[in-house]
Amino acid sequence: MEIAKRLQGVGEYYFSKKLREIDELNKQGKHIINLGIGSPDLPPHPEVIQTLQEEAQKPNVHGYQNYKGSPVLREAFAGWYRRWYGVELNPEAEVLPLIGSKEGIMHICMTYLNEGDAALVPNPGYPTYRSNVTIAGGVCIDYELKEANGYQPDLEAIETKDLSRVKLMFVNYPQMPTGQQPDMEVFRKLIAFAKKHGILLVHDNPYSFILNEHPASILSIDGAKEVTVELNSLSKSHNMAGWRVGVLCGAAVRINEVLRFKSNMDSGMFLPVQLAAATALSLGNDWHEEVNAVYSARRKKVYDLLDLLGCRYSKEQVGLFVWAAIPEGYKDGYELADAVLYNADVFITPGGIFGDAGDRYIRISLCGSVQRFDEAIARVNTQITKIRS
Ligand SMILES: Cc1ncc(COP(=O)(O)O)c(C=O)c1O
């Protein structure tokens, strides 16, 4: 059966393919240490699990749910935005719970893009922006994030491109994969740029609580809601990646437009998951401090590993990864990542999967215990001559 044209040019997700290869290597008796993927290995807060357990015992929670999410969860998201980001949201109209923020990216593309419409996507950036724009029939126009420019978009350079068909611009700070922190001045400029060109800014914000002292939302800027929507997620901030809970926040009119698509795609989330997510959103700073203390200890190990590999990196990065420039002598990050995988049985992510601007970089995830990092460092140390040759 011939697959639909919309999937042409969209390959299987890199991790989906690579994890299959790692499975094969493990079946052959290897014990690959996976430092590639950003799936938190720590559990959610015990109260979150308790809420799920208690709610799931009840007889009347198993039916289809409201397409706009439970009012309890919408209130909890609105309270969370007020408390941490200083943003007022109407829980009835400006908050749309999602089954993870990844699905929100697709909903937005399907809601706004006609065949041939364009979206500005960061390079390097989360690969899902590119694939979802393409699947929706749109065309991606890359904007490069350069280390020399602090990984911020160069709006003057973007304005030299043909923007006539651009309807969406994806932006993401703390930036994945570069770890660049948000800058309110840049957000202001982005909002002015979006207003000038009639573009909907989509700010993707899943990393604001990871090793970041100042969680920030683009929606805290005056007038942002006129041209901006924001995606957020509990996957990283609350160690709930497998639970699939995210949110779209923005003006009521945008939320209703996206709901038109989404309500035709799914039938809501299991109510106990939504109620447990509300518990997670009510956690205080202690929770984030506890989680960040763990990530901070791991990050020191990542620095040691990167030093061993001769990579260059900034210690100002935030988020769940460390992004690092590879040394001379390797063709690209793929070559270094493969040398580490096949010689030392350690998987790290080549930066090129985030766009060609990432070709000379690698990304290491903080989702592994200190013991695993120690083991990874020991393996790389033993094989360093082979890795370098
Ligand atoms: C930048 C970025 N946005 C969105 C997501 C998706 O997160 P979720 O688990 O909420 O779908 C990820 C996941 O890795 C990500 O890195």
The ligand as an SDF file (V2000), in Angstrom:
LIG
                    3D

 16 16  0  0  0  0  0  0  0  0999 V2000
   11.4710   21.1330   23.0630 C   0  0  0  0  0  0  0  0  0  0  0  0
   10.4850   20.0660   23.3560 C   0  0  0  0  0  0  0  0  0  0  0  0
    9.1810   20.3340   23.2030 N   0  0  0  0  0  0  0  0  0  0  0  0
    8.2400   19.4110   23.4620 C   0  0  0  0  0  0  0  0  0  0  0  0
    8.5820   18.1510   23.8890 C   0  0  0  0  0  0  0  0  0  0  0  0
    7.4790   17.1410   24.1080 C   0  0  0  0  0  0  0  0  0  0  0  0
    7.1800   16.9440   25.4170 O   0  0  0  0  0  0  0  0  0  0  0  0
    5.8600   16.1840   25.8860 P   0  0  0  0  0  0  0  0  0  0  0  0
    6.3370   15.0210   26.6500 O   0  0  0  0  0  0  0  0  0  0  0  0
    5.0920   17.1820   26.6860 O   0  0  0  0  0  0  0  0  0  0  0  0
    5.0990   15.7860   24.6570 O   0  0  0  0  0  0  0  0  0  0  0  0
    9.9200   17.8120   24.0730 C   0  0  0  0  0  0  0  0  0  0  0  0
   10.2830   16.4420   24.5000 C   0  0  0  0  0  0  0  0  0  0  0  0
   11.3770   16.0090   24.4970 O   0  0  0  0  0  0  0  0  0  0  0  0
   10.9000   18.8010   23.7990 C   0  0  0  0  0  0  0  0  0  0  0  0
   12.2020   18.5470   23.9500 O   0  0  0  0  0  0  0  0  0  0  0  0
  1  2  1  0
  2  3  1  0
  2 15  2  0
  3  4  2  0
  4  5  1  0
  5  6  1  0
  5 12  2  0
  6  7  1  0
  7  8  1  0
  8  9  2  0
  8 10  1  0
  8 11  1  0
 12 13  1  0
 12 15  1  0
 13 14  2  0
 15 16  1  0
M  END
$$$$
